[in-house]
Amino acid sequence: DAGVIQSPRHEVTEMGQEVTLRCKPISGHDYLFWYRQTMMRGLELLIYFNNNVPIDDSGMPEDRFSAKMPNASFSTLKIQPSEPRDSAVYFCASSLTGKGNTEAFFGQGTRLTVV
Amino acid sequence: AQSVAQPEDQVNVAEGNPLTVKCTYSVSGNPYLFWYVQYPNRGLQFLLKYITGDNLVKGSYGFEAEFNKSQTSFHLKKPSALVSDSALYFCAVRDSGRGYSTLTFGKGTMLLVSP
């Protein structure tokens, strides 16, 4: 398996524009997570899905952020409108149910810069 | 609530010397504990995990970690450091007693191995 695949790897956009980040989890994994990493706040969980259903989105910072998982092999994180403070590295991760004893596998991340 | 503390922002060690990266945790039930490593411009890579059983867990790249329930610690160790071990290390915990719960990550410890 190619692992968790994220696109794009880098995104530079102007403030106010819509940004869409994409993720393909590992085949067969039933949990998908979106994280944000910044120097100030470290690694933050934004939202996670189980069997394509959003379970907890309490980490989503504002209504400008939304995430979808239309099927088991694809998820998106959208920011509309984007702001400079959204600049960060966004990671997608996936894992298998296993009573919680299974590790999560991370993608390479998308580095977002909002100017 | 579950939490992880990595008390050191940075650990410096000379190549060939043993290294320790510290981690303490707090959960209401029994912990599932994980270590991840992040190289520059890469995603987090799984190193090792403690689920149950032997308190000394061996993982990738010669790393090991020791689970100490009385001290609520899960320190990462390696007998002989390599320059290529220089990276950001994250400890994470999941509470085994809450059905499925998400991973909670520490803020990370930068390991710098000098030649």
Interface residues (C-beta under 8 A of the other chain):
Chain A: V4 Y31 F33 G42 L43 L45 Y48 N50 D56 F91 A93 T97 K99 G100 N101 E103 A104 F105 F106 G107 Q108 G109 R111
Chain B: Y32 F34 Y36 N41 R42 G43 L44 Q45 F46 K49 I51 F90 R94 D95 S96 G99 Y100 S101 T102 L103 F105 G106 K107 G108
